Amino acid sequence: MKFLINNLTRKIMCFMILLALSPLGFSQSDDNSITEDSFSTSADNPDLEWLPAPETFPGCSLTVLHGDIGEPRLDFFFKMEPKTVAVKHIHNSAERMILVAGELEVQYDGEDPVVLKSGHYAYGPAKKPHKAKCLSEEPCVLFVAMNEPFSVAPITKID
């Protein structure tokens, strides 16, 4: 019985993730969408080129999966080394995120902190200040999808 409940829970989570991400696929209207090749990868693919994240995030790196860092409709993996803290910051774009590995605490201004575990989905509104901390002993890897070009601005005011 426990197996059936766990299996059902997993299926429901997968369905919810696909449902949440489905607007991404339907909203892209590039002329070359039909002619471009499909793509799949994992965060541990040795062929991925991990680049240092902006200096606002020491101990972090990112790799672009689809799109261009300076253009709309960007998908990327963001990696935080264990126990790394991402200072309070904002983005010009909303973020749709799925934690791929690790355990990550995220807190948006005016809200309680949330601890994401592998497979968890999170949405972050554009321009809403937030911070994060990798709680795990392994790196935290986050899949992030943004509608607008990548931007980050640290919040220097101390609470």
N, CA and C atoms as a LAMMPS dump frame, in Angstrom:
ITEM: TIMESTEP
0
ITEM: NUMBER OF ATOMS
477
ITEM: BOX BOUNDS ff ff ff
-5.0000000000000000e+02 5.0000000000000000e+02
-5.0000000000000000e+02 5.0000000000000000e+02
-5.0000000000000000e+02 5.0000000000000000e+02
ITEM: ATOMS id mol type element x y z
1 1 1 N 0.831 -1.199 0
2 1 2 C 0 0 0
3 1 3 C 0.868 1.253 0
4 2 1 N 1.918 1.251 0.852
5 2 2 C 2.807 2.408 0.928
6 2 3 C 3.464 2.668 -0.43
7 3 1 N 3.859 1.588 -1.141
8 3 2 C 4.47 1.72 -2.458
9 3 3 C 3.507 2.408 -3.419
10 4 1 N 2.227 1.987 -3.396
11 4 2 C 1.233 2.57 -4.302
12 4 3 C 1.037 4.054 -4.018
13 5 1 N 1.014 4.43 -2.754
14 5 2 C 0.838 5.838 -2.393
15 5 3 C 2.05 6.642 -2.843
16 6 1 N 3.263 6.143 -2.58
17 6 2 C 4.472 6.846 -3.014
18 6 3 C 4.529 6.963 -4.523
19 7 1 N 4.161 5.894 -5.236
20 7 2 C 4.167 5.902 -6.69
21 7 3 C 3.146 6.917 -7.213
22 8 1 N 1.964 6.937 -6.621
23 8 2 C 0.932 7.885 -7.012
24 8 3 C 1.389 9.315 -6.74
25 9 1 N 2.023 9.547 -5.597
26 9 2 C 2.541 10.876 -5.256
27 9 3 C 3.549 11.332 -6.304
28 10 1 N 4.447 10.434 -6.702
29 10 2 C 5.451 10.78 -7.723
30 10 3 C 4.793 11.134 -9.044
31 11 1 N 3.787 10.361 -9.435
32 11 2 C 3.096 10.63 -10.701
33 11 3 C 2.387 11.98 -10.645
34 12 1 N 1.767 12.288 -9.526
35 12 2 C 1.08 13.572 -9.378
36 12 3 C 2.08 14.714 -9.44
37 13 1 N 3.25 14.561 -8.763
38 13 2 C 4.277 15.611 -8.808
39 13 3 C 4.766 15.832 -10.232
40 14 1 N 5.028 14.763 -10.965
41 14 2 C 5.499 14.889 -12.352
42 14 3 C 4.451 15.6 -13.199
43 15 1 N 3.175 15.226 -13.034
44 15 2 C 2.11 15.871 -13.783
45 15 3 C 2.04 17.359 -13.46
46 16 1 N 2.166 17.718 -12.177
47 16 2 C 2.093 19.131 -11.778
48 16 3 C 3.259 19.912 -12.357
49 17 1 N 4.451 19.321 -12.379
50 17 2 C 5.618 19.998 -12.949
51 17 3 C 5.408 20.217 -14.437
52 18 1 N 4.958 19.181 -15.142
53 18 2 C 4.711 19.329 -16.58
54 18 3 C 3.632 20.381 -16.843
55 19 1 N 2.591 20.367 -16.039
56 19 2 C 1.522 21.346 -16.19
57 19 3 C 2.037 22.765 -15.95
58 20 1 N 2.875 22.93 -14.924
59 20 2 C 3.423 24.253 -14.607
60 20 3 C 4.352 24.748 -15.693
61 21 1 N 5.103 23.851 -16.316
62 21 2 C 6.058 24.256 -17.34
63 21 3 C 5.455 24.309 -18.737
64 22 1 N 4.244 23.791 -18.934
65 22 2 C 3.66 23.741 -20.272
66 22 3 C 3.513 25.104 -20.93
67 23 1 N 3.223 26.197 -20.203
68 23 2 C 3.154 27.498 -20.879
69 23 3 C 4.478 27.884 -21.53
70 24 1 N 5.599 27.366 -21.015
71 24 2 C 6.89 27.682 -21.616
72 24 3 C 6.927 27.209 -23.057
73 25 1 N 6.522 25.973 -23.281
74 25 2 C 6.587 25.409 -24.62
75 25 3 C 5.613 26.047 -25.58
76 26 1 N 4.431 26.413 -25.115
77 26 2 C 3.419 26.965 -25.995
78 26 3 C 3.595 28.45 -26.236
79 27 1 N 4.35 29.138 -25.37
80 27 2 C 4.464 30.585 -25.519
81 27 3 C 5.606 30.99 -26.436
82 28 1 N 6.481 30.063 -26.772
83 28 2 C 7.602 30.422 -27.63
84 28 3 C 7.133 30.402 -29.079
85 29 1 N 7.386 31.491 -29.791
86 29 2 C 6.91 31.588 -31.161
87 29 3 C 8.034 31.952 -32.117
88 30 1 N 9.234 31.461 -31.851
89 30 2 C 10.348 31.711 -32.752
90 30 3 C 10.072 31.064 -34.099
91 31 1 N 10.486 31.716 -35.179
92 31 2 C 10.301 31.167 -36.515
93 31 3 C 11.035 29.847 -36.695
94 32 1 N 12.172 29.661 -35.997
95 32 2 C 12.952 28.449 -36.176
96 32 3 C 12.607 27.371 -35.151
97 33 1 N 11.502 27.502 -34.412
98 33 2 C 11.126 26.494 -33.427
99 33 3 C 10.917 25.13 -34.072
100 34 1 N 10.344 25.1 -35.243
101 34 2 C 10.054 23.841 -35.908
102 34 3 C 11.335 23.2 -36.446
103 35 1 N 12.284 24.015 -36.846
104 35 2 C 13.487 23.487 -37.485
105 35 3 C 14.631 23.221 -36.516
106 36 1 N 14.574 23.736 -35.298
107 36 2 C 15.676 23.498 -34.376
108 36 3 C 15.601 22.087 -33.804
109 37 1 N 16.753 21.561 -33.399
110 37 2 C 16.819 20.216 -32.845
111 37 3 C 16.351 20.203 -31.402
112 38 1 N 15.794 19.074 -30.993
113 38 2 C 15.432 18.904 -29.588
114 38 3 C 16.71 18.707 -28.789
115 39 1 N 16.583 18.769 -27.471
116 39 2 C 17.766 18.733 -26.622
117 39 3 C 17.375 18.192 -25.26
118 40 1 N 18.222 17.36 -24.7
119 40 2 C 18.014 16.93 -23.316
120 40 3 C 19.375 16.728 -22.672
121 41 1 N 19.444 16.967 -21.373
122 41 2 C 20.695 16.808 -20.643
123 41 3 C 20.391 16.629 -19.165
124 42 1 N 21.424 16.404 -18.407
125 42 2 C 21.307 16.345 -16.951
126 42 3 C 22.367 17.265 -16.359
127 43 1 N 22.199 17.622 -15.12
128 43 2 C 23.131 18.55 -14.468
129 43 3 C 24.522 17.962 -14.313
130 44 1 N 24.642 16.638 -14.338
131 44 2 C 25.962 16.025 -14.186
132 44 3 C 26.619 15.665 -15.525
133 45 1 N 26.083 16.175 -16.62
134 45 2 C 26.662 15.946 -17.943
135 45 3 C 28.044 16.605 -18.004
136 46 1 N 29.113 15.832 -18.249
137 46 2 C 30.463 16.413 -18.275
138 46 3 C 30.695 17.364 -19.449
139 47 1 N 29.815 17.342 -20.444
140 47 2 C 29.96 18.233 -21.597
141 47 3 C 29.399 19.636 -21.345
142 48 1 N 28.684 19.828 -20.246
143 48 2 C 28.151 21.158 -19.942
144 48 3 C 29.295 22.094 -19.594
145 49 1 N 29.203 23.316 -20.056
146 49 2 C 30.213 24.332 -19.748
147 49 3 C 29.682 25.214 -18.617
148 50 1 N 30.213 25.003 -17.42
149 50 2 C 29.797 25.777 -16.255
150 50 3 C 30.63 27.055 -16.197
151 51 1 N 29.963 28.187 -16.147
152 51 2 C 30.628 29.491 -16.094
153 51 3 C 30.433 30.092 -14.712
154 52 1 N 31.372 30.917 -14.269
155 52 2 C 31.169 31.569 -12.973
156 52 3 C 29.91 32.444 -13.011
157 53 1 N 29.144 32.4 -11.942
158 53 2 C 27.977 33.267 -11.825
159 53 3 C 28.469 34.7 -11.617
160 54 1 N 27.603 35.696 -11.776
161 54 2 C 28.02 37.066 -11.489
162 54 3 C 28.647 37.164 -10.098
163 55 1 N 29.552 38.115 -9.911
164 55 2 C 30.309 38.235 -8.659
165 55 3 C 29.418 38.416 -7.437
166 56 1 N 28.168 38.757 -7.64
167 56 2 C 27.2 38.839 -6.549
168 56 3 C 27.052 37.492 -5.854
169 57 1 N 27.335 36.412 -6.585
170 57 2 C 27.148 35.055 -6.084
171 57 3 C 28.458 34.282 -6.067
172 58 1 N 29.372 34.597 -5.145
173 58 2 C 30.605 33.802 -5.079
174 58 3 C 30.277 32.354 -4.714
175 59 1 N 31.024 31.42 -5.297
176 59 2 C 30.776 30.007 -5.032
177 59 3 C 29.649 29.43 -5.861
178 60 1 N 29.207 30.187 -6.858
179 60 2 C 28.107 29.729 -7.704
180 60 3 C 28.544 29.725 -9.162
181 61 1 N 27.871 28.906 -9.961
182 61 2 C 28.144 28.855 -11.391
183 61 3 C 26.837 28.591 -12.121
184 62 1 N 26.863 28.771 -13.435
185 62 2 C 25.669 28.512 -14.232
186 62 3 C 26.069 27.995 -15.597
187 63 1 N 25.134 27.323 -16.225
188 63 2 C 25.312 26.858 -17.595
189 63 3 C 24.001 27.064 -18.336
190 64 1 N 24.098 27.713 -19.488
191 64 2 C 22.914 27.986 -20.302
192 64 3 C 22.518 26.707 -21.017
193 65 1 N 21.253 26.338 -20.893
194 65 2 C 20.733 25.139 -21.538
195 65 3 C 20.063 25.462 -22.861
196 66 1 N 19.306 26.558 -22.882
197 66 2 C 18.591 26.957 -24.092
198 66 3 C 18.432 28.463 -24.081
199 67 1 N 18.691 29.072 -25.213
200 67 2 C 18.573 30.514 -25.322
201 67 3 C 19.929 31.174 -25.166
202 68 1 N 19.885 32.463 -24.92
203 68 2 C 21.089 33.282 -24.773
204 68 3 C 20.914 34.115 -23.514
205 69 1 N 21.963 34.242 -22.735
206 69 2 C 21.889 34.924 -21.437
207 69 3 C 21.373 36.356 -21.56
208 70 1 N 21.582 36.985 -22.695
209 70 2 C 21.138 38.363 -22.881
210 70 3 C 19.831 38.501 -23.631
211 71 1 N 19.137 37.397 -23.855
212 71 2 C 17.897 37.405 -24.63
213 71 3 C 16.739 36.836 -23.809
214 72 1 N 15.508 37.127 -24.221
215 72 2 C 14.343 36.528 -23.547
216 72 3 C 14.3 35.013 -23.736
217 73 1 N 13.481 34.352 -22.916
218 73 2 C 13.246 32.901 -22.964
219 73 3 C 14.535 32.13 -22.739
220 74 1 N 15.041 32.241 -21.538
221 74 2 C 16.308 31.633 -21.155
222 74 3 C 16.077 30.484 -20.176
223 75 1 N 16.728 29.354 -20.433
224 75 2 C 16.724 28.212 -19.515
225 75 3 C 18.168 27.939 -19.114
226 76 1 N 18.403 27.737 -17.807
227 76 2 C 19.767 27.45 -17.359
228 76 3 C 19.757 26.666 -16.055
229 77 1 N 20.887 26.002 -15.782
230 77 2 C 21.133 25.403 -14.485
231 77 3 C 21.952 26.41 -13.684
232 78 1 N 21.612 26.568 -12.409
233 78 2 C 22.351 27.425 -11.488
234 78 3 C 22.846 26.527 -10.362
235 79 1 N 24.154 26.512 -10.144
236 79 2 C 24.745 25.632 -9.137
237 79 3 C 25.33 26.452 -7.99
238 80 1 N 24.988 26.046 -6.772
239 80 2 C 25.54 26.649 -5.558
240 80 3 C 26.324 25.576 -4.822
241 81 1 N 27.545 25.879 -4.471
242 81 2 C 28.346 24.925 -3.705
243 81 3 C 27.723 24.747 -2.32
244 82 1 N 28.008 23.626 -1.658
245 82 2 C 27.42 23.368 -0.335
246 82 3 C 27.643 24.54 0.627
247 83 1 N 26.604 24.849 1.384
248 83 2 C 26.605 25.894 2.42
249 83 3 C 26.788 27.305 1.863
250 84 1 N 26.722 27.473 0.546
251 84 2 C 26.856 28.796 -0.08
252 84 3 C 25.57 29.595 0.116
253 85 1 N 25.715 30.904 0.289
254 85 2 C 24.581 31.81 0.439
255 85 3 C 24.515 32.744 -0.762
256 86 1 N 23.343 32.869 -1.345
257 86 2 C 23.099 33.867 -2.387
258 86 3 C 22.471 35.065 -1.681
259 87 1 N 23.176 36.189 -1.66
260 87 2 C 22.708 37.376 -0.953
261 87 3 C 21.366 37.839 -1.519
262 88 1 N 20.687 38.664 -0.758
263 88 2 C 19.399 39.177 -1.185
264 88 3 C 19.574 39.932 -2.511
265 89 1 N 18.691 39.635 -3.463
266 89 2 C 18.813 40.21 -4.8
267 89 3 C 17.45 40.226 -5.493
268 90 1 N 17.422 40.844 -6.661
269 90 2 C 16.219 40.84 -7.507
270 90 3 C 16.616 40.496 -8.935
271 91 1 N 15.616 40.078 -9.711
272 91 2 C 15.755 39.841 -11.145
273 91 3 C 14.664 40.644 -11.851
274 92 1 N 14.91 41.055 -13.083
275 92 2 C 13.885 41.749 -13.867
276 92 3 C 12.828 40.786 -14.394
277 93 1 N 13.111 39.507 -14.345
278 93 2 C 12.188 38.499 -14.861
279 93 3 C 11.68 37.622 -13.73
280 94 1 N 10.474 37.143 -13.898
281 94 2 C 9.983 36.086 -13.005
282 94 3 C 10.836 34.845 -13.256
283 95 1 N 10.934 33.99 -12.238
284 95 2 C 11.695 32.745 -12.353
285 95 3 C 10.767 31.57 -12.083
286 96 1 N 10.894 30.563 -12.921
287 96 2 C 10.254 29.281 -12.67
288 96 3 C 11.396 28.306 -12.44
289 97 1 N 11.373 27.619 -11.3
290 97 2 C 12.539 26.835 -10.883
291 97 3 C 12.137 25.433 -10.435
292 98 1 N 13.04 24.496 -10.684
293 98 2 C 12.919 23.146 -10.147
294 98 3 C 14.279 22.785 -9.573
295 99 1 N 14.288 22.384 -8.306
296 99 2 C 15.549 21.965 -7.702
297 99 3 C 15.883 20.566 -8.213
298 100 1 N 17.052 20.44 -8.819
299 100 2 C 17.502 19.189 -9.42
300 100 3 C 18.311 18.371 -8.418
301 101 1 N 19.095 19.05 -7.582
302 101 2 C 19.934 18.349 -6.61
303 101 3 C 20.116 19.219 -5.377
304 102 1 N 20.305 18.57 -4.238
305 102 2 C 20.576 19.291 -3.001
306 102 3 C 19.331 19.656 -2.227
307 103 1 N 19.525 20.546 -1.261
308 103 2 C 18.454 21.068 -0.416
309 103 3 C 18.695 22.563 -0.296
310 104 1 N 17.738 23.363 -0.723
311 104 2 C 17.915 24.803 -0.86
312 104 3 C 16.849 25.559 -0.084
313 105 1 N 17.288 26.483 0.773
314 105 2 C 16.352 27.357 1.472
315 105 3 C 16.231 28.658 0.686
316 106 1 N 14.997 29.053 0.389
317 106 2 C 14.728 30.28 -0.353
318 106 3 C 13.765 31.125 0.469
319 107 1 N 14.027 32.438 0.522
320 107 2 C 13.126 33.322 1.254
321 107 3 C 12.908 34.609 0.464
322 108 1 N 11.64 34.904 0.182
323 108 2 C 11.237 36.139 -0.475
324 108 3 C 10.774 37.116 0.59
325 109 1 N 11.033 38.402 0.369
326 109 2 C 10.633 39.427 1.331
327 109 3 C 9.158 39.281 1.703
328 110 1 N 8.888 39.36 3.004
329 110 2 C 7.523 39.288 3.504
330 110 3 C 6.963 37.881 3.581
331 111 1 N 7.781 36.875 3.28
332 111 2 C 7.311 35.495 3.295
333 111 3 C 8.222 34.642 4.173
334 112 1 N 7.68 33.542 4.665
335 112 2 C 8.487 32.602 5.436
336 112 3 C 9.463 31.887 4.512
337 113 1 N 10.614 31.463 5.04
338 113 2 C 11.544 30.678 4.22
339 113 3 C 10.908 29.349 3.814
340 114 1 N 11.302 28.873 2.647
341 114 2 C 10.836 27.586 2.129
342 114 3 C 12.069 26.741 1.84
343 115 1 N 12.03 25.474 2.241
344 115 2 C 13.133 24.566 1.942
345 115 3 C 12.712 23.685 0.774
346 116 1 N 13.444 23.831 -0.325
347 116 2 C 13.199 23.023 -1.515
348 116 3 C 14.073 21.775 -1.452
349 117 1 N 13.494 20.666 -1.863
350 117 2 C 14.233 19.414 -1.982
351 117 3 C 14.18 18.994 -3.446
352 118 1 N 15.039 18.079 -3.829
353 118 2 C 15.115 17.641 -5.224
354 118 3 C 13.727 17.313 -5.765
355 119 1 N 13.398 17.91 -6.902
356 119 2 C 12.096 17.705 -7.533
357 119 3 C 11.077 18.781 -7.219
358 120 1 N 11.351 19.666 -6.256
359 120 2 C 10.404 20.721 -5.892
360 120 3 C 10.411 21.847 -6.927
361 121 1 N 9.234 22.38 -7.186
362 121 2 C 9.033 23.522 -8.082
363 121 3 C 8.86 24.772 -7.239
364 122 1 N 9.381 25.886 -7.731
365 122 2 C 9.176 27.18 -7.062
366 122 3 C 9.009 28.254 -8.133
367 123 1 N 8.208 29.255 -7.801
368 123 2 C 8.005 30.41 -8.681
369 123 3 C 8.429 31.651 -7.919
370 124 1 N 9.181 32.515 -8.57
371 124 2 C 9.595 33.772 -7.968
372 124 3 C 9.169 34.944 -8.842
373 125 1 N 8.38 35.875 -8.302
374 125 2 C 7.937 37.021 -9.087
375 125 3 C 9.096 37.939 -9.474
376 126 1 N 8.959 38.601 -10.586
377 126 2 C 9.957 39.57 -11.024
378 126 3 C 10.088 40.676 -9.987
379 127 1 N 11.311 41.121 -9.766
380 127 2 C 11.656 42.261 -8.917
381 127 3 C 11.291 42.085 -7.442
382 128 1 N 10.993 40.863 -7.016
383 128 2 C 10.71 40.636 -5.594
384 128 3 C 12.007 40.187 -4.924
385 129 1 N 12.513 40.957 -3.946
386 129 2 C 13.772 40.598 -3.281
387 129 3 C 13.701 39.226 -2.617
388 130 1 N 14.805 38.478 -2.764
389 130 2 C 14.889 37.144 -2.173
390 130 3 C 16.345 36.759 -1.959
391 131 1 N 16.523 35.738 -1.136
392 131 2 C 17.862 35.2 -0.871
393 131 3 C 17.742 33.686 -0.802
394 132 1 N 18.901 33.016 -0.887
395 132 2 C 18.889 31.557 -0.863
396 132 3 C 20.147 31.036 -0.195
397 133 1 N 20.055 29.8 0.322
398 133 2 C 21.21 29.154 0.934
399 133 3 C 21.147 27.665 0.617
400 134 1 N 22.274 27.129 0.142
401 134 2 C 22.382 25.688 -0.094
402 134 3 C 22.632 25.026 1.258
403 135 1 N 21.677 24.251 1.73
404 135 2 C 21.764 23.625 3.047
405 135 3 C 22.481 22.286 3.024
406 136 1 N 22.597 21.682 1.867
407 136 2 C 23.098 20.312 1.778
408 136 3 C 24.62 20.231 1.742
409 137 1 N 25.109 19.025 1.915
410 137 2 C 26.544 18.748 1.845
411 137 3 C 26.992 18.566 0.394
412 138 1 N 26.046 18.477 -0.515
413 138 2 C 26.322 18.391 -1.944
414 138 3 C 25.906 19.71 -2.592
415 139 1 N 26.404 20.01 -3.793
416 139 2 C 25.971 21.247 -4.45
417 139 3 C 24.456 21.252 -4.682
418 140 1 N 23.866 22.421 -4.624
419 140 2 C 22.469 22.604 -4.994
420 140 3 C 22.45 23.003 -6.465
421 141 1 N 21.644 22.319 -7.253
422 141 2 C 21.516 22.645 -8.667
423 141 3 C 20.058 22.946 -8.931
424 142 1 N 19.823 24.11 -9.499
425 142 2 C 18.486 24.613 -9.746
426 142 3 C 18.299 24.809 -11.236
427 143 1 N 17.234 24.243 -11.807
428 143 2 C 16.853 24.568 -13.172
429 143 3 C 16.042 25.839 -13.102
430 144 1 N 16.382 26.831 -13.923
431 144 2 C 15.684 28.118 -13.908
432 144 3 C 15.239 28.46 -15.328
433 145 1 N 14.005 28.913 -15.466
434 145 2 C 13.482 29.415 -16.734
435 145 3 C 13.049 30.862 -16.504
436 146 1 N 13.508 31.759 -17.379
437 146 2 C 13.16 33.18 -17.287
438 146 3 C 12.548 33.638 -18.613
439 147 1 N 11.552 34.503 -18.528
440 147 2 C 10.953 35.083 -19.733
441 147 3 C 11.811 36.204 -20.299
442 148 1 N 12.42 36.969 -19.426
443 148 2 C 13.225 38.131 -19.825
444 148 3 C 14.704 37.77 -19.792
445 149 1 N 15.567 38.587 -20.405
446 149 2 C 17.009 38.315 -20.328
447 149 3 C 17.473 38.26 -18.87
448 150 1 N 18.538 37.505 -18.63
449 150 2 C 19.082 37.36 -17.288
450 150 3 C 19.545 38.71 -16.75
451 151 1 N 19.172 39.006 -15.536
452 151 2 C 19.667 40.187 -14.831
453 151 3 C 19.623 39.874 -13.344
454 152 1 N 20.544 40.46 -12.615
455 152 2 C 20.548 40.297 -11.169
456 152 3 C 21.091 41.58 -10.562
457 153 1 N 20.469 42.022 -9.501
458 153 2 C 20.931 43.205 -8.781
459 153 3 C 20.876 42.914 -7.291
460 154 1 N 22.008 43.011 -6.604
461 154 2 C 22.001 42.757 -5.16
462 154 3 C 21.244 43.866 -4.429
463 155 1 N 20.63 43.491 -3.32
464 155 2 C 19.974 44.454 -2.444
465 155 3 C 20.971 44.77 -1.35
466 156 1 N 21.447 46.003 -1.311
467 156 2 C 22.505 46.346 -0.368
468 156 3 C 21.979 46.84 0.97
469 157 1 N 20.704 47.186 1.038
470 157 2 C 20.121 47.637 2.3
471 157 3 C 20.038 46.464 3.26
472 158 1 N 20.537 46.636 4.47
473 158 2 C 20.514 45.582 5.486
474 158 3 C 19.201 45.659 6.252
475 159 1 N 18.534 44.499 6.41
476 159 2 C 17.247 44.443 7.15
477 159 3 C 17.5 44.553 8.633
